[in-house]
Amino acid sequence: MTTTKEIKTFDSVAFFRAIKEKMAKMMEGMTLAEKKIFMQQIREGKIKVV
């Protein structure tokens, strides 16, 4: 039995890890209150992390 591995055109794990790293760098040095505001602005689409 031979199995072939499908070639991914989009790796969601790598994508979201990269986003997480970018967000961590952006939030570096922020207080908890500032982080909450920052995350709210991301959810509302006011800040893009791409």
Sequence and secondary structure as in RCSB ss.txt:
>XXXX:A:sequence
MTTTKEIKTFDSVAFFRAIKEKMAKMMEGMTLAEKKIFMQQIREGKIKVV
>XXXX:A:secstr
        S  HHHHHHHHHHHHHHHHTT  HHHHHHHHHHHHHTSS   
